[in-house]
Amino acid sequence: MILVFYGWSAMAQDENDANTLLSIDIPEVAILDLEASSGTNISLIVDVPDEAGTMIDLTAARDSSIWLNYSSVRGRPGEPNRSVYAKITSGSVPSGLRLRVKPLAYSGSGDGDLGVPAGNNGKVLNSNDRRIIKNIKTCYTGDGVNNGHQLVYLLEFRNNQYNRIDFDDSGSLSIMYTISDN
């Protein structure tokens, strides 16, 4: 008996190696958040003087419960660093007083080229953007309390304006924080 096969071949199709194309897309990132143990609303309390003839006491008009967290992914080294800005967007500081925010040096579980406070004494806030953190590159601070920059809020007297202080000026204000390229 003779078997004849026509048009059939038993050739191997696979080789010793193979290639695939893999694409990696890294997004640009610039986000921030405020974190606190018990919410990000704070109250600065002005105390009544203990003795007649003395001024109101601003010692308790201080808060350091809020932490600023951010994440940043920049492009090429020639692109600008980022900064965090703060400004009052609604309400106002009572007459005769001013509000200062002082970010402390970075602390936490993040990594990368983290920013630094822009000035040793913080910034007095008003309705204009005030740079409070500078030189942010590609980094992350870590999330939550005890990560990032602790913000210290201080209520202070304006020089030679004690006569303008008025208890009817008590109220609330909103502060907006923004991360952007320098």
Backbone hydrogen bonds, N-H to C=O, Kabsch-Sander energy under -0.5 kcal/mol:
donor,donor_aa,acceptor,acceptor_aa,energy
22,L,20,T,-0.5
26,I,24,I,-0.6
29,V,73,V,-1.5
31,I,71,S,-2.1
33,D,69,N,-2.4
35,E,67,W,-2.7
39,G,36,A,-0.7
45,I,43,S,-0.6
45,I,60,A,-0.7
47,D,45,I,-0.6
47,D,57,D,-2.5
54,T,51,E,-1.5
57,D,47,D,-2.4
58,L,56,I,-0.6
61,A,58,L,-1.1
62,R,60,A,-2.3
63,D,153,Y,-1.9
66,I,151,L,-0.6
67,W,35,E,-3.1
68,L,149,H,-2.8
69,N,33,D,-2.8
69,N,67,W,-0.6
71,S,31,I,-2.3
72,S,139,C,-2.9
73,V,29,V,-2.2
79,E,76,R,-2.2
82,R,136,I,-2.7
83,S,180,S,-2.8
84,V,133,I,-2.1
85,Y,178,T,-3.0
86,A,130,R,-2.1
87,K,176,M,-1.6
88,I,126,N,-3.3
89,T,87,K,-0.5
89,T,174,S,-2.5
90,S,174,S,-1.0
97,L,94,P,-1.9
98,R,156,E,-2.4
100,R,154,L,-2.9
101,V,123,K,-2.5
102,K,152,V,-2.9
104,L,150,Q,-2.7
107,S,148,G,-2.1
110,G,141,T,-1.0
111,D,140,Y,-1.8
113,D,138,T,-2.2
114,L,112,G,-1.3
116,V,134,K,-2.5
118,A,132,I,-2.4
119,G,117,P,-1.3
123,K,101,V,-2.5
125,L,99,L,-3.1
126,N,128,N,-0.6
130,R,86,A,-2.1
132,I,84,V,-2.8
133,I,84,V,-1.5
134,K,116,V,-3.0
136,I,82,R,-2.5
137,K,113,D,-2.5
139,C,72,S,-2.2
139,C,137,K,-0.7
140,Y,111,D,-2.1
141,T,70,Y,-2.0
147,N,144,G,-1.2
148,G,107,S,-1.6
148,G,141,T,-0.6
149,H,68,L,-2.0
150,Q,148,G,-0.5
151,L,66,I,-3.0
152,V,102,K,-2.1
152,V,150,Q,-0.5
153,Y,63,D,-3.2
153,Y,151,L,-0.6
154,L,100,R,-2.8
155,L,61,A,-2.4
156,E,98,R,-3.0
156,E,154,L,-0.5
158,R,96,G,-2.8
161,Q,158,R,-1.5
164,R,161,Q,-1.9
165,I,162,Y,-1.6
169,D,166,D,-2.4
170,S,167,F,-1.3
174,S,90,S,-2.3
176,M,87,K,-2.9
178,T,85,Y,-2.3
180,S,83,S,-2.3
182,N,81,N,-2.5
